[in-house]
Amino acid sequence: MLNQPITLTQYLIEQRRRFPQASGQFNSVILAVALACKALSRKVAYGALAGLLGDTGAADGQGETEQKLDRLANETFLDCLQWGGYVRGLLSEQMADALLPDAPEGTMGDYLLAFDPLDGSSNIDVNLSVGSIFSVLRASEGSQPAGAADFLQPGFRQVAAGYALYGPSTMFVLTVGHGTHGFTLNPELGEFLLTHPDLKVPEEAQEFAINASNSRFWEPPIRRYVEECLAGRNGPRDKDFNMRWIASMVADAHRILMRGGVFMYPRDTKDPSKPGRLRLLYACSPIAMLIEQAGGRASTGEAPILQIVPCEPHQRIGFVFGSKKEVERIERYHRENPEEREHDTPLFNRRGLFRGVM
């Protein structure tokens, strides 16, 4: 019994001792998020048995097709976070605007919660891993209600970030600004236990994750990086790489935290009106904080994610994160003249593997 890992609650109590002036609201926010993730873990596990596959036939707050489990996940988070008076505002991928919780009279929360209730929901129908992502920000001083503009804070102002991964086991990965730590759900106890303290991303890697079907739209720096990886031992990197792609950022981020690598969903030319595909506030910023607290690096490919001030609540952006030296290499390629590396190689030329079918 003495070797039993500590629970998430015990971990948060230990962290609170660092800040004796804290009110306790922060712990309540994190534990409410963890409760939502526990509930979702059970619901995800039922899959087709609960009639949760497929879409609802409606659009979400972003005008995209809403999956049944997307809606359920959002409702689960709201049910767990709207009460208590600890959160002043909620912002979700599923909602067009920020939501004011139904707080008890006379209470005003100190925190804002931005979240993607179900990342990778397209994987549900084929029984692959999905997850939830969240970001905790401080609300502005005073007693005014929170609006969408209150969430427009750069990532370095996050006071906590994390995700839950609903895989063979359910994990809750968290940072409160003192390293990145992984907790595994013990279904018998109903508790998250600290099983992966102080996770570290190796500085170098031999794996990368990218959607290769978009290769014809990549900018030259990304094309250069991927091409060099694919060239293996005979190329300029002098080592073989493996390519991984799960189409769930939580699952890809978790693999990188466990064993290194780099994830790329960069800006491309597929839709020039969009600077990227992933949402900054409730996806990129929290993952960036987790990765950097674990010694990795997170970037647009050109600039650090955590320094970017959001323009609007659902802003999309290019995202590259993972092993520090790999991300720095990609940033260096962006700084160099992109026109000088339009390669004419078997992989990417007009008759090659990626371009020959255009």
Number of C-alpha atoms within 10 A of each C-alpha: 4 5 5 9 16 15 18 23 17 13 15 17 13 11 14 16 10 9 9 9 8 11 11 13 16 22 19 18 23 23 17 21 26 23 19 23 29 21 15 24 23 13 16 22 14 11 16 13 9 10 10 20 20 15 16 15 10 12 13 17 15 13 11 10 14 19 23 18 24 25 17 17 25 21 15 18 24 20 13 18 27 20 14 18 22 24 29 27 28 25 26 23 24 22 15 15 16 21 18 16 22 15 17 12 7 7 14 21 21 21 21 25 26 23 26 24 30 28 25 20 22 20 15 21 14 9 14 17 23 24 26 28 27 25 26 26 24 20 22 15 7 8 13 10 15 22 18 16 12 16 26 18 19 17 27 17 14 21 17 21 29 28 31 32 25 24 16 9 11 22 26 25 24 25 25 20 15 12 18 24 23 24 22 21 23 14 13 6 8 10 18 24 22 21 16 16 12 13 19 22 24 19 16 16 19 18 20 22 24 21 15 13 8 13 17 15 16 17 17 19 23 24 19 20 15 20 18 19 22 18 16 16 13 11 13 11 15 12 14 15 19 13 17 16 15 16 19 19 24 25 23 22 23 19 18 25 25 15 15 23 30 29 27 23 22 23 24 20 15 13 11 9 7 14 16 21 16 19 18 28 31 28 26 26 28 29 31 28 31 28 27 22 22 22 19 27 26 28 26 24 26 18 14 17 27 24 14 18 15 18 12 13 23 22 17 20 21 22 27 28 29 36 30 22 16 23 26 19 14 21 20 14 20 18 12 11 11 14 10 8 13 14 14 10 12 14 16 19 14 14 13 13 12 17 14 12 8 7
